[in-house]
Amino acid sequence: MKHVLLLIVSLAAVWHGTLFARIGNTEPQVADLYGKPVKEGELDKNAVITNTYQKGDYLILVQFFRGRSIAESYTRTDKHEFSKNELSTFLDASSAGQEWKKDPKRRAWERSDHGAHAWSETLAGRPTLLIQAH
């Protein structure tokens, strides 16, 4: 029975990981996951475009540089705290096969290849997870 439960949890984690964007995704790949942006950004002075998407209870901002995602933020619209499972799912999606190392002093993580870092904080009263490529 434990093996069946472990298999179900593993498959659910893999399935959930495909529901969220990954650092490095293209704009069309992100749109396939989240649909049309609720707000399309314009090219800023650094050649970065920030699009805003809405999916379920999440407001998602994705920054693109040269057509690829370089930063993402996930905000709970219902103001509930993120569960450990939610944080794990978001981080796993942007792991690029690497392990996330948690900072023991705060809610922050560094990818083992040092290719990205993430942190969680409350912005405008809403729990937010931010993931950024280096």
PLY file of the C-alpha trace (Angstrom):
ply
format ascii 1.0
element vertex 134
property float x
property float y
property float z
element edge 133
property int vertex1
property int vertex2
end_header
0.00 0.00 0.00
2.87 2.41 0.83
4.36 1.82 -2.63
1.06 2.69 -4.34
0.71 5.87 -2.27
4.31 6.85 -3.06
3.69 6.27 -6.77
0.54 8.41 -6.70
2.32 11.25 -4.88
5.27 11.06 -7.31
3.02 11.14 -10.36
1.04 14.04 -8.91
4.26 16.00 -8.34
5.40 15.38 -11.91
1.98 16.31 -13.26
1.81 19.50 -11.17
5.31 20.47 -12.27
4.10 20.67 -15.87
1.38 23.13 -14.87
3.82 25.87 -13.96
6.34 27.78 -16.03
10.06 27.23 -15.76
12.87 29.72 -15.87
14.00 29.70 -19.50
10.55 29.04 -21.03
9.61 31.05 -24.10
6.61 33.39 -24.20
4.55 30.86 -26.22
5.38 28.08 -23.72
4.25 30.28 -20.82
1.08 31.24 -22.71
0.35 27.54 -23.29
0.41 27.04 -19.52
-1.34 30.21 -18.32
-3.31 31.45 -21.31
-3.27 34.96 -22.65
-1.71 37.52 -20.29
-4.20 39.67 -18.37
-1.68 42.47 -18.82
0.99 42.50 -21.50
4.08 44.47 -20.66
6.13 46.67 -22.92
9.83 46.46 -23.59
11.65 48.44 -20.88
15.04 50.16 -21.11
16.77 46.85 -20.23
14.94 44.99 -23.04
12.78 43.14 -20.49
9.05 42.53 -20.92
6.89 41.75 -17.86
3.60 39.96 -18.52
0.93 39.31 -15.90
-1.12 36.11 -15.95
-3.98 34.83 -13.76
-4.37 31.11 -13.09
-6.63 29.85 -10.32
-5.70 31.49 -7.02
-2.42 32.84 -8.41
-1.38 36.09 -9.99
1.77 35.33 -11.97
4.30 37.83 -13.27
6.84 36.58 -15.77
9.75 38.66 -17.03
11.16 37.85 -20.45
14.53 38.82 -21.88
15.08 38.02 -25.54
11.94 35.88 -25.50
12.93 33.67 -22.52
11.71 33.75 -18.93
14.33 35.18 -16.56
12.15 35.81 -13.49
8.78 34.70 -12.21
6.63 35.54 -9.23
3.62 33.67 -7.89
1.23 35.58 -5.64
-1.72 34.11 -3.75
-4.76 36.23 -4.61
-6.69 34.83 -1.63
-3.91 35.99 0.77
-3.45 32.48 2.23
0.09 31.38 3.05
1.80 29.00 0.64
1.81 25.39 1.73
5.09 23.47 1.69
3.68 21.46 -1.23
2.97 24.62 -3.25
6.46 25.99 -2.65
7.97 22.65 -3.56
5.93 22.44 -6.77
6.94 25.93 -7.92
10.59 25.33 -7.09
10.63 21.89 -8.72
9.24 23.41 -11.93
12.26 25.73 -12.13
14.85 23.27 -10.85
16.31 22.41 -14.29
17.13 19.02 -12.77
19.07 20.65 -9.94
18.43 20.62 -6.21
17.22 23.69 -4.34
19.22 24.42 -1.16
17.21 26.19 1.55
18.74 29.05 3.49
18.34 28.02 7.14
17.87 31.62 8.29
15.05 32.71 5.98
12.55 31.56 3.36
15.03 31.55 0.50
16.58 28.96 -1.78
19.57 28.72 -4.11
19.69 26.24 -6.96
22.65 23.86 -6.63
24.05 24.98 -10.01
23.76 28.62 -8.83
21.66 29.30 -11.95
18.68 30.67 -10.01
17.56 31.75 -6.58
14.15 32.09 -4.98
12.64 33.72 -1.94
9.23 34.14 -0.38
7.89 37.31 1.18
4.62 39.14 1.67
4.04 41.91 -0.85
1.01 44.21 -0.54
-0.43 41.79 2.04
-0.15 38.77 -0.28
2.28 35.84 0.06
4.58 35.85 -2.96
7.26 33.47 -4.21
9.88 35.04 -6.45
12.24 33.00 -8.65
15.04 34.67 -10.57
17.72 33.39 -12.93
21.31 34.50 -12.30
0 1
1 2
2 3
3 4
4 5
5 6
6 7
7 8
8 9
9 10
10 11
11 12
12 13
13 14
14 15
15 16
16 17
17 18
18 19
19 20
20 21
21 22
22 23
23 24
24 25
25 26
26 27
27 28
28 29
29 30
30 31
31 32
32 33
33 34
34 35
35 36
36 37
37 38
38 39
39 40
40 41
41 42
42 43
43 44
44 45
45 46
46 47
47 48
48 49
49 50
50 51
51 52
52 53
53 54
54 55
55 56
56 57
57 58
58 59
59 60
60 61
61 62
62 63
63 64
64 65
65 66
66 67
67 68
68 69
69 70
70 71
71 72
72 73
73 74
74 75
75 76
76 77
77 78
78 79
79 80
80 81
81 82
82 83
83 84
84 85
85 86
86 87
87 88
88 89
89 90
90 91
91 92
92 93
93 94
94 95
95 96
96 97
97 98
98 99
99 100
100 101
101 102
102 103
103 104
104 105
105 106
106 107
107 108
108 109
109 110
110 111
111 112
112 113
113 114
114 115
115 116
116 117
117 118
118 119
119 120
120 121
121 122
122 123
123 124
124 125
125 126
126 127
127 128
128 129
129 130
130 131
131 132
132 133
